[in-house]
Amino acid sequence: MTTANVASATISDSCPRESALIAVENVTMRFPIPKRYREWVLAPFRRRRVGTALSNANLDVQTGDRIAVMGPNGAGKTTLLKLIAGVLLPTEGKVLVNGHSTLEQSAAARRSVGFVFNEERSFFWRLSGVQNLEFFGALDNLYGRQLRERIEYVLELVGLSDAGDKAVYTYSSGMKQRLAIARVLIAEPDLLILDEPTRALDPVACDQIVELILSTIHRNSRKTLLIATHRPDEASLLCNKVLVVGGGNILGRESIEGLNARGTTVLEYYRQLMVNGERS
């Protein structure tokens, strides 16, 4: 049995699927590889090659989990997160969110998930933070007093109450990241997915986002979290479990508490799985 299969079996055995908030079942994600100019000239009728971003992935996420998703660039971790969020649909297998299939019940599944991308480009930069949240709240069928109260709450939650009336183009990178988190919290999702939330931030803003996620979002609203990160220290601080993805496979998952009990750091665990994954 390969490392990936061992990991999948362990995850499935330890977390009953019927009680899982998220269930990823035998999911494979393939995509066509664009032809190069030379290929169009020499072999215009040849079928395009197909790449595999994720292969036979199995994963359960329980309510209240805080899982750090780690892996090198191109490993498949962002593809996995987009599949869970319903942004991508699997080539094979299925993803269930609160019992709803992202393929067959997309709208119901996506209502439970908020996805914050690491490069937030969806805002209208000339509008204020409040005006942006009004727009996105309307997309979630919120309006009137309910929407106003919700915007006031999420802005206070992320520490932007005093900046809500300012144009987004005046925001710092850290403030834009906070606004992105506020945007997905408007609809009160059960699961919050953060794709490298501190990637483009300076050390001060990075610490502020970490504090926001850990002390405010998780403790106050008890959100289930999936956080893609390259930083082992961030994984240890923000999460209670770590999931390692490599070469399009889920290589393993372990609790931070279990690693600490064995005297193993997140970095050591990550390196061990990556080495074993390359050998298998």
N, C-alpha and C positions, 0 to 999 in steps of 0.2 A: 504494500500500500504506500502511495506517495505521501510526501509531507502534506500536500494540499488536502488529500483525502483524509488523512489522520485528523487534520485540523477541523475539517468539515464534520467528521463523525463526532469529535469531541464536543463541538459547539452544539450539535443537534441533540446529543445525549444529555447535556447539562442543562438545556433550556427547553422545556416542553413547548412545542409549537402552538398548541391550542391556546396558551396563555400569553403568547408573544405579541407585543405591539407591532413589531416588524418581523416578517418571515420571508427570507429569500430562499427559494427552493429550486435547486439545480439550474441556476441561471447562467446562461452563456450569452455574451454580447459580441456579435460580429459586425464589421462595417466594411464597405468597399474602399479599397485604396485607390485614390485618384491616379490616373495614368500620367506619366511624364510625357513631355513633348516628343521625345525620341520614340516612345512606345506608340503614340498616335501615328507617327509617320511610318514606322516599320511594321507595326501590327495593329492597324486601326480596328479590325474586327475581332481581335482577341478579347476574351472576357477580362474584366478587371479583376485583379487579385483581391482576396478578402483577408482582412486582418481580424484577429481575435483579441479584444480588449479585456474580456473576462471569461473564464472557463469554469463551468460547473460549480458555481459559487453557492454555498449554503451558509446561512447566517440567521440567528434569531436575536432580536433586541427586545429586552424586557422593559416595561415601564419603570422609569427612574434610573435606567442605565446612563452612564456618562462614558462613552467609548471614544478613545483616541484612535483614529484610523491613520496608520503610518505606512510608508512605502516610498520608494524612489519615484522620481518623475516618470510617467509612462507606465507605472505598475498596474494601473487599473482602479486606484482608489477613488478618483473623481468620477469615473464611470459607475462604480458601485453606488456612490452617493446620489448621482443623478438618476439611476434606476430606482432607488428607494424613494426619491422625491417625485418620480413620475415624469421627469423631464425627458428621459429616454425610456423606451419600451424594450424588453428583453427579446432577443432572437429566439431563445429557447428558455423553458422554465417559467416561473412566475414569481412576482413580488406581491406580498399581501401587507397592507397597512390597515391596522384595526379590522382585519378580516376582509378588507376590500381589495380586489385585484387591481393593480395599476393598469392592466391591459383591458379588462372588461368593465371596471367600475372606476375609471380614471378620476372623475370629479370628486367622488366620495373619498377616494384614497388620498388625493392631493390636499383635501381640506385639513387633514391631520398633520401635514408636514410644512414647515417653514424652512426655506433654503436661502442662506446668505452666501453669495459668491465672493471669492477673494478680490475680484475687481468689479466693483459695483458701478455699472454704467446705465442702469435703468431709470435713474432720477432725472427730472427736469431741472437742470441746474439754475435756470433763471427764476424758478419759483422758490418759495420759501419751504422750509422743512414741513410746516403744517400743511401747506397746499399740496405738497407731494403725498403726504400721508392721507389727506382727504381723497386724492385720486385713487390711491391704492386701496383705501378702505372701501370706496365705492365699488371697486372690482370684486371685493369680498362681500358685497351686498349689505354693507353697513351705511347708514345715513342718519341725518338729523342729530338729535341729542345723543343717541347711542354712540355715533361715530365721534362726535366732539369729546365726549367723556373718555372714550377709548384712546383717542389721540393724546389727550391731556395726561392720561395715566402712563402710556408707553414713553412719552417724552420725559416725564419725571423719572421713570424707571431707568432710562438710559442716560440720564443726566443732561438732557438737552432742553429743559423747560425754558431757559433764558435765551436759547438760540432758535426757537421754533419759528419765529417771524423773520429770520434772516434768510437771504437767498442761499441756496445750497452751494453755489460756486464760491462763496466766501468761507465755507467750512474747511477745516483741516482734514487730513486723511483719517485721523482718529474720529473726528466728528461724523464724517461720512459713514464710517463703519458702524458707529452707534446708531445713526439714522437708518442704516440698512437693517440692523437688528430690530429697531423699533417698527420698521415696516412689516416684517414678517410676524411680529408679536401682535399686531393689530387683530388678526383673525384668531388669536389664541390657539395655535397649533399644539398638538400633543408632543410632537417631535421637532426639535430645532437642529438643523444641519448647518454647520459652519465650516466653510472650505478655506482653510488657512487664514483664520481671522486676524492674525497679527503679522501677516507676511510683509506688508508695505509700510509698517508703522515704526516710528522711532521708539527708543526704549521707554520713554515716559508714557507715550500713547499705548504701547504694548502692555505695560503694567496696568494701565487703566482699563483696557479691554478685558484682561485676565480677571481683574477684580470685579468688573461688571458681570462677566459670565459666571464666576464662581460664587460671589457673595450676593448678587442681586437676582440674576435670572434663575439660577438653580435653587438657591435657598428660598427665595420668595415665591417663585411660581412653580418650582419642582418640575421643570421641563426635562424630558428625556433628551440627551444630547449626543450627537455624532459630530466629532471635531476632527477634520483632516489637518494634520500638522507634521512638520519635519523636525520639531523640537522635542526631544525626550523630556526635558525639564518641564515644558508646557503640558505634555501628556500626563506626567506625574502629578502636577499641580491641579489640573482641571478635571481629570477623569479618574474613574475607579476601575476601568478596564482598558486594555490596549489590544487593538486588532492590527495585524500586520499583513499587508498585501504586497505580492511580488510576482512579476511575470504573468499577470492576469489571473493569479490564484490567491485564495485566502490561505496564507501559510500558517496562521495560528492566532489564538486569542487567549489572553490570560488576565486575571485580576491583578491590579496593582498591589493589593494586599498579599496575594499569593507570591508575587515576585519579591516583595519586601521580606516575607517570611523565609524565603530561600536565600536571602542576601543577594538577590540579582537585581540590577538596575534595568530600567526600561531600555536603555541603550544596549546593554549586554544581551538582553532578550531579543531585541530587534536584529542585532548583528548575527546572533546564533541562527535565527530563522532564515535570514537572507542567505547565509552561507549554506545551510542545509537545502534551501530551495534551489540554489544554483547547482548543487550536486545531484539532486533528484531528477 
